[in-house]
Amino acid sequence: MSTNPLKQFFRRPSVYLKLPSGGVGYPEGAIDMPENGEIPVYPMTAIDEITSKTPDSLFNGVAVIELIRSCIPDIKDPWAVTNVDLDPILVAIRAATHGSTMEIETTCPECKEASKFDVNLAGILAGFHPADYSKTLTLGEVELKFKPMTYKEINDSSTQQFHIQRSLGNIMSLTDEKERDVQGSALMREIFDLTTELIASTIEYIKVPGATVFEQEYVIEFLQKCDKATYDKVKDFSTELKQSTENKPLDITCPHCKHQFNQAFNINVSDFFE
């Protein structure tokens, strides 16, 4: 079997990423974690860009999956990537492909002028922190243990939200007020069910006297039938854990009027094309 003499010129890792989670919480075999905890990140190939621009793959999440599989081969199951690590992974792939700076455009809320700024992606990566999922929420005799969401769960939720938004648009176009109210009520129930399923997906187990419940269907039923005060406390606790993993907003000074404001930094697959 011959060896390609061009192999030495193949792409090489240009970024090494320490996952904020440290790989904790992943199923066995999902990641081949190096001994030093630094996962090599390769730049995108030409075929990666072509695949990532396919509308269907962008919609169903396959674009992100294939991008992670190509650029971070040590992650064997990209669907298992958690919300704690997803943004750092995308930032690292962007940095490996296009360099450590990324241009963003923002509009000043004071003077309404648009400006462009260079963002240091190394600084962005350093700002990500894992949530403390060892903390539990105790409500009387009920103790809840939380966990990060996987990319599979995030993507499924996003798809359902898209369909709900489309249904909302259809309802708003109805001229029959009675029919609009009927369909609106059904949609509100659908939104509540989706929100409840989302919260349930962040709960690892619920411990009560005599039992520890892992089954998602039982957790969902508990959330549906508990009192509103309990539901709100569980929802708020889950939200706070998620927000604690997110990067701080960028501090921006408008070059036109010198107004200082915060700008959220978000990255998605479309940011990988220049």
Secondary structure, DSSP 4 states (H G I P E B T S, - for coil): ----TTGGGS----EEEE-TTTTTTPPTTSB---TTSEEEEPPPPHHHHHHHT-HHHHHHSHHHHHHHHHH-TTBS-GGG-BHHHHHHHHHHHHHHHH-SEEEEEEE-TTT--EEEEEEEHHHHHHT-----TT-EEEETTEEEEE-PPBHHHHHHHHHHHHHHHHHHHHHHT---HHHHHHHHHHHHHHHHHHHHHHHHHTEEEEEETTEEE--HHHHHHHHHHS-HHHHHHHHHHHHHHHHTTSPPPEEEE-TTT--EEEE-----GGGG--
